[in-house]
Amino acid sequence: MTLHDRTALVTGATQGIGLAIARCLAEAGADLVLHGIEPQAQGDAVAAELASATGRRTAYVRADLGDAQAAAGLLAAASAALAAPDILVNNAGIQHTCGIAEFPAERWDAILAVNLSAAFHTMKAAVPRMRARGWGRIVNIASVHGLVASVNKAAYLAAKHGLVGLSKGVALETAAEGITVNCICPGWTDTAIIQPQIEAVAAALGGDRQAGIRELLREKQPNLTLLPPQRIGEVAVFLCSEAAAGITGVALPVDGGWTAQ
């Protein structure tokens, strides 16, 4: 599943799932443009470390994807920094949990902008370039919450369900043009953002982290195991490879059985 001679742009790629995806794509042979919101020097350092580890060309572009103009210009910025992307991975996302009656309108707007509208803008810019080449891969990182619901996540649910629908529509538009568009829908994944929840549950169980993880996952994820971010990256590599050329418009759960229930 080689990706040599391909260039990928991964949004939200300086940590967590995004960085794991970028690393897996680079290890498969792709050159990488990493996007983030960190200061340029900090992002450049992440890109340099990835280049050193994989031997691939890398670059970093900084943009606030909550700004529609910045999101729309991200493909051009990536092209200027390294090369026009053949592969686009929309991974950047934000979250806020709160009941609907108290949900701040500004948080709704921000989550829809970053988690959904930014993907619209980057895909709109990417598709014409991919059509011109007759090849392209778009992988949108949705969530199990693009397929099923949980309480107190109204904006996140709306954005992720919308991202799944958007991806299906663009997949149909591009199905005969050598382009595939798919979603990966992760369940509980071992990233920094969930560590406070793990620690809180573990503390109530006498400080046993593994027991805390199992208890945290018990309600939703039957395998009771946090997914390593690398597993999401490996699925992304597959979807970008020629082995997956016939797969488009799919929302693929990587969720330890969550959505099988």
C-alpha positions as CSV (number, residue, x, y, z in Angstrom):
1,M,0.0,0.0,0.0
2,T,2.6,2.5,-1.1
3,L,1.9,6.2,-1.3
4,H,5.2,7.2,-3.0
5,D,4.9,10.2,-5.3
6,R,1.8,11.4,-3.3
7,T,1.5,14.5,-1.2
8,A,-1.0,14.6,1.7
9,L,-2.4,17.5,3.7
10,V,-3.6,16.5,7.2
11,T,-5.5,19.1,9.3
12,G,-5.1,19.1,13.0
13,A,-1.9,17.2,12.6
14,T,0.4,18.4,15.4
15,Q,-0.8,15.9,18.0
16,G,-3.1,13.0,18.7
17,I,-5.0,11.3,15.9
18,G,-3.9,13.8,13.3
19,L,-0.2,13.4,14.0
20,A,-0.6,9.6,14.0
21,I,-2.3,9.7,10.6
22,A,0.5,12.0,9.2
23,R,3.1,9.6,10.5
24,C,1.5,6.6,9.0
25,L,1.0,8.3,5.6
26,A,4.7,9.4,5.6
27,E,5.8,5.9,6.5
28,A,3.8,4.7,3.5
29,G,5.8,7.1,1.3
30,A,3.7,10.3,1.1
31,D,5.1,13.7,1.6
32,L,3.2,15.6,4.2
33,V,1.8,19.1,4.8
34,L,0.8,19.3,8.5
35,H,-1.8,21.9,9.5
36,G,-2.3,23.2,13.0
37,I,-3.0,26.3,15.1
38,E,0.3,26.3,17.0
39,P,2.9,29.1,16.4
40,Q,4.9,28.6,13.2
41,A,8.1,27.6,14.9
42,Q,6.4,25.0,17.0
43,G,4.7,23.5,14.0
44,D,7.9,23.6,12.0
45,A,9.5,21.6,14.7
46,V,6.8,18.9,14.5
47,A,7.2,18.7,10.8
48,A,11.0,18.5,11.0
49,E,10.8,15.6,13.5
50,L,8.5,13.8,11.1
51,A,10.8,14.4,8.2
52,S,13.8,13.1,10.3
53,A,11.9,10.0,11.4
54,T,10.5,9.0,7.9
55,G,12.8,10.6,5.3
56,R,9.8,12.3,3.6
57,R,9.5,16.0,2.7
58,T,7.3,17.9,5.2
59,A,6.0,21.3,5.8
60,Y,3.7,23.1,8.3
61,V,0.9,25.5,7.6
62,R,-0.9,27.5,10.3
63,A,-4.5,28.4,9.9
64,D,-7.6,29.0,12.1
65,L,-10.2,26.8,10.5
66,G,-12.9,28.6,12.4
67,D,-12.4,31.3,9.8
68,A,-14.0,30.4,6.5
69,Q,-11.5,32.4,4.4
70,A,-8.6,30.7,6.1
71,A,-10.1,27.3,5.6
72,A,-10.8,28.0,1.9
73,G,-7.2,29.1,1.4
74,L,-5.6,26.1,3.2
75,L,-5.1,24.1,0.0
76,A,-3.3,27.0,-1.7
77,A,-1.2,27.5,1.4
78,A,-0.2,23.8,1.4
79,S,0.6,23.9,-2.3
80,A,2.8,26.9,-1.7
81,A,4.5,25.3,1.3
82,L,5.3,22.0,-0.4
83,A,3.1,20.7,-3.3
84,A,-0.5,20.5,-4.3
85,P,-2.0,17.7,-2.2
86,D,-3.2,14.4,-3.8
87,I,-4.6,13.3,-0.4
88,L,-6.7,15.4,1.9
89,V,-7.4,14.3,5.5
90,N,-9.8,16.5,7.4
91,N,-9.0,15.7,11.0
92,A,-9.2,19.0,12.9
93,G,-12.0,19.2,15.4
94,I,-13.1,20.8,18.6
95,Q,-15.7,19.8,21.3
96,H,-17.9,21.2,23.9
97,T,-20.3,19.2,26.1
98,C,-23.4,20.7,27.6
99,G,-27.2,20.2,27.6
100,I,-29.1,21.9,24.8
101,A,-30.8,24.3,27.1
102,E,-27.5,25.8,28.3
103,F,-25.5,25.2,25.2
104,P,-23.7,28.5,24.2
105,A,-24.6,29.7,20.7
106,E,-21.0,30.8,20.1
107,R,-19.8,27.3,20.9
108,W,-22.3,25.8,18.5
109,D,-21.1,28.2,15.8
110,A,-17.4,27.4,16.5
111,I,-17.9,23.6,16.4
112,L,-19.9,23.7,13.2
113,A,-17.3,26.0,11.6
114,V,-14.2,23.8,12.5
115,N,-15.7,20.3,12.4
116,L,-18.0,20.7,9.3
117,S,-17.7,23.9,7.4
118,A,-13.9,23.8,7.2
119,A,-14.1,20.4,5.6
120,F,-16.5,21.8,3.0
121,H,-14.1,24.6,2.2
122,T,-11.0,22.3,1.9
123,M,-12.9,19.7,-0.2
124,K,-14.3,22.4,-2.5
125,A,-10.7,23.6,-3.1
126,A,-9.3,20.0,-3.4
127,V,-11.7,18.4,-5.8
128,P,-10.9,20.5,-8.9
129,R,-7.2,19.8,-8.5
130,M,-7.9,16.0,-8.0
131,R,-10.2,16.0,-11.1
132,A,-7.4,17.5,-13.2
133,R,-5.1,14.7,-12.2
134,G,-7.7,12.0,-12.4
135,W,-6.7,10.8,-8.9
136,G,-7.4,11.8,-5.3
137,R,-8.2,10.6,-1.9
138,I,-10.3,12.5,0.7
139,V,-10.5,11.0,4.2
140,N,-12.7,12.8,6.7
141,I,-12.3,11.9,10.4
142,A,-15.8,11.8,11.7
143,S,-16.6,9.9,14.9
144,V,-19.0,7.2,16.1
145,H,-21.0,10.3,16.9
146,G,-21.4,10.8,13.1
147,L,-23.4,7.5,13.3
148,V,-25.0,7.4,16.8
149,A,-25.7,9.9,19.5
150,S,-24.8,10.6,23.1
151,V,-26.2,13.2,25.5
152,N,-24.9,16.7,25.9
153,K,-23.1,16.8,22.5
154,A,-25.6,18.6,20.2
155,A,-23.2,20.6,18.2
156,Y,-20.6,17.8,17.8
157,L,-23.4,15.4,16.7
158,A,-24.7,17.8,14.2
159,A,-21.2,18.5,12.8
160,K,-20.2,14.8,12.6
161,H,-23.4,13.6,11.2
162,G,-23.2,16.4,8.7
163,L,-19.6,15.4,7.8
164,V,-20.8,11.9,7.0
165,G,-23.5,13.2,4.8
166,L,-21.3,15.7,3.1
167,S,-18.7,12.9,2.4
168,K,-21.3,10.7,0.8
169,G,-22.5,13.4,-1.5
170,V,-19.1,14.4,-2.7
171,A,-18.2,10.7,-3.1
172,L,-21.1,10.4,-5.6
173,E,-20.1,13.5,-7.4
174,T,-16.6,12.2,-8.0
175,A,-17.1,8.4,-8.2
176,A,-16.2,8.2,-11.9
177,E,-13.2,10.5,-11.6
178,G,-10.5,8.4,-9.8
179,I,-11.4,10.2,-6.5
180,T,-12.6,8.5,-3.3
181,V,-14.2,10.2,-0.4
182,N,-14.6,8.3,2.9
183,C,-15.1,8.8,6.6
184,I,-13.3,7.1,9.5
185,C,-15.5,7.0,12.6
186,P,-13.3,6.4,15.7
187,G,-14.5,5.4,19.1
188,W,-12.6,6.0,22.3
189,T,-9.0,6.6,21.3
190,D,-6.0,7.1,23.5
191,T,-5.3,10.8,23.1
192,A,-4.5,13.6,25.5
193,I,-8.0,15.1,25.4
194,I,-9.6,12.2,27.3
195,Q,-6.8,11.8,29.9
196,P,-8.7,13.9,32.5
197,Q,-11.7,11.6,32.2
198,I,-9.6,8.5,32.7
199,E,-7.8,10.0,35.7
200,A,-11.1,11.0,37.3
201,V,-12.6,7.5,36.9
202,A,-9.3,5.8,38.0
203,A,-9.1,8.0,41.1
204,A,-12.6,6.7,42.1
205,L,-11.3,3.1,41.7
206,G,-8.2,3.5,43.8
207,G,-5.9,4.9,41.1
208,D,-5.9,1.9,38.8
209,R,-5.7,3.4,35.3
210,Q,-6.6,0.2,33.4
211,A,-9.6,-0.2,35.7
212,G,-10.5,3.4,35.0
213,I,-10.3,2.8,31.2
214,R,-12.5,-0.3,31.4
215,E,-15.1,1.5,33.5
216,L,-15.1,4.6,31.3
217,L,-15.6,2.4,28.2
218,R,-18.0,-0.1,29.7
219,E,-21.2,1.7,28.6
220,K,-20.1,2.3,25.0
221,Q,-17.1,0.3,23.7
222,P,-17.4,-3.4,24.0
223,N,-13.7,-4.2,23.6
224,L,-13.0,-2.1,26.7
225,T,-9.7,-1.0,25.1
226,L,-8.7,2.5,24.1
227,L,-7.6,2.5,20.4
228,P,-4.0,3.6,19.8
229,P,-4.1,6.6,17.4
230,Q,-1.8,4.6,15.1
231,R,-4.7,2.3,14.3
232,I,-6.7,5.2,12.8
233,G,-3.6,6.2,10.8
234,E,-3.3,2.7,9.4
235,V,-6.9,2.7,8.3
236,A,-6.3,6.0,6.6
237,V,-3.3,4.6,4.7
238,F,-5.5,1.7,3.5
239,L,-8.3,4.1,2.3
240,C,-5.7,6.2,0.4
241,S,-4.1,3.1,-1.3
242,E,-5.0,1.5,-4.5
243,A,-6.3,-1.5,-2.5
244,A,-9.3,0.8,-1.6
245,A,-9.9,2.3,-5.0
246,G,-13.3,0.7,-5.1
247,I,-14.4,2.1,-1.6
248,T,-16.0,5.5,-1.7
249,G,-18.9,7.1,0.3
250,V,-18.3,4.8,3.3
251,A,-18.4,5.8,7.0
252,L,-16.1,3.2,8.5
253,P,-16.4,2.6,12.3
254,V,-13.1,1.9,14.1
255,D,-14.8,1.7,17.5
256,G,-14.2,-1.6,19.3
257,G,-17.8,-2.7,18.6
258,W,-19.6,0.5,19.7
259,T,-21.9,0.9,16.7
260,A,-22.6,-2.9,16.5
261,Q,-24.8,-2.6,19.6
